[in-house]
Structure formats: structure tokens, C-alpha cells
């Protein structure tokens, strides 16, 4: 890398590029000196790289703005082009809805204004353009209020710029910025308050009370700006390096920022209803999502004593680093641990990372990324961060009963993965009291599922050793993962007939018999004697046992003898029997059970409808609140069906681009061929070739091949579109089946609507019948240092705890939670079928809690708009 690029990248850091200096002023002067010389050789490359740094290392934006301000004193033309390029990039970001780019370019524009590069009035014009668009969007008559998320985003961008340049704007253009502030306040008065319904990590049933008392994200940000304004715009978290060069920068020429325009919002639906409004609102929120939803998991006494705006700025820093350095985990952790702020922020950092990990409907990146970042931060800050992470785990564990089911699953997967990187060390004795809780209590189920996932990442004896300080928890360990083969040597004499058949089948596999030979043998020797159930039992159990040694063995068996299974299980009833056999064989290993079912679905040996039917069979229904086993299989099934749709859409998009290229190539080849033919000339009444005949023939050949290629691509596109239509029909059928099964099982078990219409009411039904020892619970102590519960001296040193939600009620809570989670995760595919869903599933007589779970997941208004 060129030295000037390295200087730009490492500005403000402790880096060999800057010697022993860590003074930002010296860094700016050094970088400016090198860039000034480099501009003589490659100004375009410098401009491009400088803008790239400003966008992708936004916590250094003020440093880059100051460097540009100094360059403006030496080379106004270069800086004018930087401003023009910024304007061009900004307009492009607005048109494409690139939220991060819009926000960061506005910040960059603000710091350039502070360095006298951009005229403050130009910045105000940008603010007013966004403000005007936002106000129009939420106007009931002229706009489209369903796109309020875009309007809110624009206002958020304006407000988030003010910490970086509010003081300068107030000083230089006080009347203009005051006009903007009045406009923002007017906007806040006409917009609708945004509810977190369906996207909050914690269940909050009393929605009306929460909406009336709590501010939403934008209102909260406005309040922080008000506090900052009253404090004279003084902030510790925003570096202001331009002040060190103020005497020089004041001589620079301020450039005008070109005009920008906001894209028009889509037209409102012709017929306004909760469905049409909700669908457009959903589409808008996909493009302009809220960036963070604070968990607030730490008590106020534990979080750093920060000014409201400092907290917001540090959150912005952390989220930017997570976003732009997602491919460099070590670098990401290093930047997160060394933000340019003069105060500690470990608790805020942990809460911000967990807010992203548990973000609904899905995190910005794969959960594994956040796991790795947390691991690297624990290693980078060994004296501080591990304890903070442990405190976050304890805080979330205390509230696990109120945690959304999707978030609960993510937390289990993260925690088990995290512990596997630290020798599975955890003070399990703190949680030993869960053994006193009923088997359906969320805390007990959480511990059980974490241990099960740990076994997958290690081995049973290792995990057992890790809980030696709480040996009672061995009760929650999964069974050792050995297969449950019905026809092993230990079988009783009653099974000898089938045992012999199993042995024969195994010998056929060893002898490399073909699938056809095996099918003939089954039809002639097995099925007539043992019937379908017995045949299926022997064949499936034996083939699974042959493939049980490893994942590769399983794949080999399925590829070689999948036709045998397909022949036996041609309809849904037989496929349900097949799944039952798989689950029976792997009853001691939920991971292998899920893998085997997933692979068979991949080979089209199992249909998704058969898997849904099996998941909702009586034996599995009784496990809904006790184990993740059936839910894991259901998640895999829906995910695989959805991924088929996504893959086909990507292939179709690629083919459409290929068609454009093929059309252009065919047109070019045709034009060249025609041009060559046109050069035929007449001489003495006879045509004479004006072109080389060989070249003319070659050009005609090229034109024909290009046309054939275009036709071939079009045929491929038609085939893929037909497959997509089939996949979408399959997905629709899957979700209708899924919803109907949820409806049936929940309707059977939910208390009547007259007794219970809220989750809080559902939780309290059983409370009166539970024995609650008030004195014992009041004797429980809490350690002030880290929030961990101390061991009670009662009950042999183990904390006595009571979970006062009954089993039936917990079953309903868990199942409703999963219904909401599925609705939320696949909302984009469900919305187009909303009318059919209302007509066939969510009828007028459906229980209000079922309707609410679906509507919350879809973020659909419950009562109209």
C-alpha cells in the first residue's frame, strides 16, 4: 500500500506510520503534507480514496474533514471536485435508498462545513430538502403515511449531524438553523409515534400504556438534541480537530454544495385498508429500518455515566465499525476497543453488540460474526470486557421468561458457542437452582438447551466435566448421542424375523447391490410378509445405521439408495412414518435427527408438508415448551423452502442481466454483418464484394451464434420463472398448512377469550394456584457488584425459586411466541397472501391471542389503521 494511503487509513491511531506521535494535530499536519505532494501526481486517486475513508471509517470523519480544509487552502480546484463527488454520491445514495451512505455523507458534509470547505447555507438547504420530503410523506392528503419510516430516517439524519456541527451552524447561520429546528418540531407533531410491536426483544403486552408513556427512537433523539443545545453543544465524544487550525482554515474558500432531490414516495394504494397500508409500511421498513433497538439490560448504576448525546454518538461509532469492518473481525474489535472518546464505555459496547445480535426481525449480519467480535473483545480487554459480558448474560437470564422466542434461540446458540471458545467455563452453581423449577420454566429450559448445544460443539464427557461445580445439572444434559438401532445384536427373539431381514439388507449394501435390485428384493421378499410398516421399519432403520458413522456416510447412503426410500414413501402418510423412524433412530441425538431430516428434504425424499404434519403430531406437541428439538426441524424446513425461492430469484435476476448483454451482443454482431454486406458494389452491372468474403462469412456466423445465445438465455429464463412460480406455490401451501396447524393446537389449549385476551392475563391464570413463599423470596439477596443472585442458606445452600406460570399456560406462551417468530421472519412472503390468510385462517372467531401473535409478527395494525 502507498504510504499516503496508509497515512489516511491510520490517521488518529497509534501507528508506525506516524512514528511515536499520537497527537491528532500532528497526524493531520503529516497527512496533509504528504497528500499535498501526492496531488501533483494522482489527484483523482487521492479524491476517491479520501471519500472512501470518510465513508468507511466514519469515526474519523472530523479528521478527514480537517485535512480537506487544509488542502482547500492550497488547491481549491481539487477540493471543489471532492465536494462535487460528494454531492454526486449523496444523490445516488438518496435515489437507491442506501441508508448508511446517506447518513455518513451528511456527517462528512457537516464536518467539511466546520472546516470552511462547504458553505453553511448549503448544508441548511440539504436539511430543508430532506425535511420538506419528510413532511410531505406523512401528510395524509398529499403524501403516503405508510412510508413514514423513510421520513423518520431523513429527520434522524438531520438530527445526527447536529452534534458534529451544531455549534458552527448556530454561530454562522442562526436564523436558518433555527428554521430547521422549528421544522423538525413541526414534523414531530404531525407524524405518528412508532411502536416497537413485534420487534421488541422483550414481550410487552401492555402496548397502549407503553405507547402513551414512552418516546420512540426519533422522539428520544430529539430530546437528546434539546439537552445538547441547552448545554451549548458541548460533547466529549465528538472530536473537533478543526479548532486547532481555525486561524488557517478561516482563509479558505467555502464551496457551494449542488442541489439534491429526494425520490418521490410510492403512490398510496387505491383502496386503503389495514392490509394495503400494512404491506406498504412493511416494504418501507425493509428499506429504511430503525438502526438500533436498545435493550437496556443493565441497571442505571452499572452503565457509564454518559451525557444522553454522548451515548448516541458512541452507539453510532460502534454500529459503524461493526458494519464496515465485518470482514475483518480482529480489526473490528481493535477499533471498537479504541474509539476516540475520553471515557469508558464497556457496558454500552456490550449492550450495543447484544442489541445487534438480538435485533428483530434479523440481525444485520450472521450471529456468528457477533460471537467472534465478542470473543476478540474479551481477549483485547481481558480486565474489563469478560465481566461485562457475563453481567449481560446474567441480566438476560433473569429476564429470559419475557425474552422473545427468536431472541431466546439466538441467545442459546451464541452463549454455547461463546463458552466453547473459553473451555466451557461458567459458574454453573449460580444457576443450579433451576433444578427446583418446573421442567417447563424458561430458565430451566434455557440451561438445558445451552448444555445440549455445548455437547454438539464438544463431547458429552467434556461438558459434564464443565458443570462439576453443579453436579445436579447433569440431570439436564442430553443423553449420550448413540443411535437407537432396533435390530442390533441385543434384539430379543421377538424381533428375530426383522433382525434377519436387516442383516440381509446390510449384506446387500456391502455387496454394492443397486437401488433397483434392492427395490425388487423388498417388493418380493419383505413387503408381502411384513407389510408397509414393518418394511419401512427395517429398511429405514438399517440404512440409517449404515450411514450413522458420519455425515459423509449418511450422504453416500442417501445418494445410492434414495430411490428405495422414495419408492417406499411416495405419499405424505408414508413420509410421516419415515420421519418417525428417523426420530426414533436418533432419539438420543437431536442434531443428527435434524440433519437426517434436512438432508432427506434436500433430496426430495421428504416434503415440507409432511415435516410440518409430523412436527404437529401429538408426541411433538407435548414438547413444544420443553425442548427446541421439534422447532429446530421446523425452522430448517421453512428456511430450506424459503431459500429455494431466494435462490431462484437470484438466478432469474442474473439471467435477466445476461439477456440484456446477449441482446446487445446480438445487435452489435447483426449491425457489423449488415454493414459488411452493404459494402457490396455494382461494377458494369455486376455486384462486386467490397469486403473480404471470408470476413463477411465470419461476421454472419457471429451474428447467428449471438442470436442463438440470446434465445438460449431466454429459454433458461422461462424455465427458471416456471420453477419460481412452483416454488412460490409450494411456499404458500407450506405457510397455510403451518398456520392451520398452529391454529388447531392453540385453539384446543388456550383458555376462552372471555377469560384471557392478553399475554399478561395468560401468565397470571395459574398464579393463584401456585404456592409462593413470600418470606423465602424476600430473603433472596442480590450482589450489588454484578447482579448475580447469591446462594440462599435455605434448602441446603441452593436458592429456592418458584415459577408461577402453569404448564398449560407456558405451553401456550411458547407456542404463541414461535407463531409470532415465524410470521415475523417470513413477513415479506406472507404479506402477498394476507387476504387468503384472513379468509382461511384468521377468521372472525379466531382467538384474539392467535390473531395478535400473527399481527405482531407482521407488524400489521390490529384494529384498522
Buried (B, 14 or more C-beta within 10 A) or exposed (E): EEEBBBBBBBBBBEBEBBEEEEEBEEBBBBBBEBBBEBBEEEBEBBBEBBBEBBBBBBBBBBBBBBBBBBBBBEBBEBBBBBBBBBBEBBBEBBEEBBBBBBBBBBBBBBBBBBBBBBBBBBBBBBBBBBBBBBBBBBEEEEBBBBBBBBBBBBBBBBBBBBBBBBBBBBEBBEEBBEBBBEBBEEBBEEBEEBBBBBBBBBBBBEBEEBBEEEEBBBBBBBEBBBEBBEEEBEBBBBBBBBEBBEEBBEEBEBBEBBEBEBEEBEEBBEEEBBBBBBBBBBBBBEBBBBBBBBBEBBEEEBBBEBBBBBBBBBBBBBBBBBBBBBEEBEEBBBBBBBBBBEBEBBBBBBBBBBBBBBBBBEBBBEBEBBBBBBBBBBBBBEEBBBBBBBBBBBBBBBBBBBBBBBBBBBBBBBBBBBBBBEEBEBEBBBBBBBBBBBBBBBBBBBBBBBBBBBBBBBEBEBBBEBBEEBEBBEEBBBEEBEBBBBBEEEBEEEBEEBBEBBEBBBEBBEEEBEBEEBBEBBEEEBBEEBEEEBBBBBBBBBBBBBBBEEEEEBBEBBEBBBBBBBBBBEEBEBBBBBBBBBBBBBEBBBBBBBBBBBBBBEBEBBBBBBBBBBBBBEEBBEBBBBBBBBBBBBBBBBEBBBEBBEBBBEBBEEBEEBBEEBBEBBBEBBEBBEEBBEEEEEEEEEEEEEBEEEEBEBBBEBBBEBBEBBEEBBEBBEEBBEBBEEBBEBBBBBBBBBBBBBBEBBEEEBBEEEEBBBBEBBBBBBEEEEEEEEEBEEEBEEEEEEBBBEBBEBEEEBBBBBBBBBBBBBBBBBBBBBBBBBBBBBBBBBBEBBEEBBEEBBEEEBBBBBBBBBBBBBBBBEEEE
